[in-house]
Amino acid sequence: MSVYHVVEPATCSIDGIGQVCSLEQTSTPDSHWTLVLITPDGATWTGAGRGLWTAFLELRRQLESAGYKLCCAGARLDANMRGGRWSDGDIVDILSRRTLLGVQHKASIFDYAPPAKTATVDEQSARYDRWLATPWWRALLPGDPVR
């Protein structure tokens, strides 16, 4: 069984101060992912699961309880991985008014996102549920169509 291992920098924030952390990604051919985030002070958190999105959410939950948040597209309030969730997909959908009309905007899960655009896993999940319940025609009205 082959294992694929990648190490890349990741930006995270604690108390509003950005830090560049090391993010190790390991995956197997059957889509079992392990993510290990190492902060500059040596603290380590691990998230694992079937599919990158599952491992990513598990890692974020651990970081949130310690006061950290990842500053990446996958942690944006308006992001969700709708396709490839349980496979090797690393692309998230940025859900907006235009998405309700069929226009797609995508980003790599680890692309940088400003801390002000990121949210907790629970906030992101709640917004996604509201987005799913939003009728497409609300995109034609002024204001945020997702309530």
Secondary structure, 3 states (H helix, E strand, C coil): CCCEEEEEEEEEEECCEEEEEEEEEEECCCCEEEEEEECCCCCEEEEEEECHHHHHHHHHHHHHHCCEEECEHHHECCEECCCCCCCCCCEEEECCHHHHCCCCCEEECCCECCHHHECCHHHHHHHHHHHHCCCHHHHHCCCCCCC
